[in-house]
Amino acid sequence: MSTVDITVDGVWGPQGSSSPYFAPNAPFVMNFDIPQQITVLSLSTAGTTDITNFSYLLNGQAIGANPTNIVFYNEENTGLFNLYLASGTTFVLTGNDAGSKGQVIPGIYEAAVLLPASGRATVDIAVTPVPATLPLFIGGLLLLAWFAKRSFIKAT
């Protein structure tokens, strides 16, 4: 199963009072991994609770957060995604459709951020490559099995 790495790099707008996830005019970076194939929830949405390696930086400072699920929307329903945190905070990013049909689409997306405050962001969705060591490891195991079988046949 392929995974995608999602990086959101943005700046909050000037309005609003500071919170654990927001500060006026502050830069923020969010990064996490999800499966590329996600569950279709309706004709216009798809999502997953399988979110790993989550990090959130506000003004360069790591902020502890626990995401519970992500839902992608088609463009008729704001596009991009909502990311829900266990604290009750929801990050709402609007823009082009990046996965409402059950397949997360790699690319770079411009986004308006509506919650927890207004802001702008760039969303980079990239397929996580299979580690180069995995195919080598599997090849090595197959080679060892072949040598073991060959030695067994010679011994009998």
N, C-alpha and C positions, 0 to 999 in steps of 0.2 A: 504494500500500500504506500503510495507516494504521499509525502507531506509537503506543505507549503509553509514558508517563513514569511510572516507579515510584519513589516516595519511601518509604523506611523510616525512621521516626523513633522511637527507643527509648532505653531505659536498661538497661544490664547489671545483673545481680544482684550481691549482695555476695560470693558464693563464687568461688574460683578465683584463680590467679596471673596477673599481667599478661602480655600477649603483644602483638605488633604490632597485633592487631585487637580486643583486649579489655583492659579495666581495671575492677576492681570498682567498682560504683555509678556508672560513667561514662556520660554520654549519648553516643549515636551517631546519625549520619544517613548513610544510603546513598541514592544517586540514580543512575538509569540509564534508558536507553531500550531497548525491544525492539519487534519487529513485533507488531501485534495478532493476526495469524494466525501460529500456531506449529505445528511438526510434531508430530502425534500419534505417540507412541512405543509406547503399549500401551493397553489398555482403561482404565487408571487414570492415565496420565501423558501429558504433552506438553511439549515443550521447544524451545530454540533456542540456537545459539551466536552469534547476531547481537545482541550487546550493545554499545551505544554510549554515549558520554558518561558513563562510570562515575566516580563520586566516592564517597569514604568519609571521614567525619569522626569522630574519636574525641576526646572532650573538646574539641571545637572545632578540633582540629588535623587537617590533611589527611594521610591515610595512603595511600601508594601501593599500589595493588592492581590486578591484571589478571584480570578474570573470564573464564572459559573457556566456561561454559554455565550455563543455568538450566533446571530441571525443575519443572513444576507437578504437583501431586498432587491426586487427589480426596479427599474428606473421610474415606473409609474407610482411606486411606493417609496420614494426618496432615494433608492439605489444604495450602493455600498452596504454598510452593516451597522448593527447595534451590538456593542459588547457589554454584557451584564456582569457586574461584580457582586460578590457575596455581601458587600457592605450596603447594597441597594443602589449604588451609583450605576448609571448607564452612560456609556460613551456612545453618542449618536453621530455617525459619519455619513454624510450624504454625497452622492455623486453617481457615477456610472455603475451599472450592474456588474458585480465581480463574482457572482456565485449563486444566484437565486434558483438556478435549475439543478443544483446538486453537485456541480463541478466547479471548484474554485478556479478562476481564470487568472493566470499569472499576468502581471503588467504593472504599470505605474499609473496611479489614479490621483487626480486632484480632488480634494474633499473639502466640504464645509463641515465644520464640527459644530453641532448644535447644543450638545449637553456634555458635561455639566455646565458649560458656558459656551459662548460663541468663539470661533477661531477658524484658522485655515490649516490644512495639513496636506502632505503628500503621502500616499499609501503605496508602498512597494510590496508586491506579492511575488515571491520567487519560489519555484519548485526546489525543494531540498534534494540535492543529488545523493545517490547511493554512495556511501563511502567507498573509495577505491580499494580499500583493503578487503572488503567483503567478497567481491568476485575473486580476488587473489586467494583468499582463504578457502573458498569453495573449490577452486581449481586445485589447490594443494591437497585438499582432502580427497578429491577424485583421483589425483595422481597417486597418492598413498594407497588408496583402495586398489588401484590397478596393479601396483607393484606387489601388494600383499596377495592378490589373486594369482598373479603370475608366479610368485614364489611358491604358493600352495600347489599349483598345477605341476611345477617342476619337481616338487618333493614327492608327489604321488605317482 
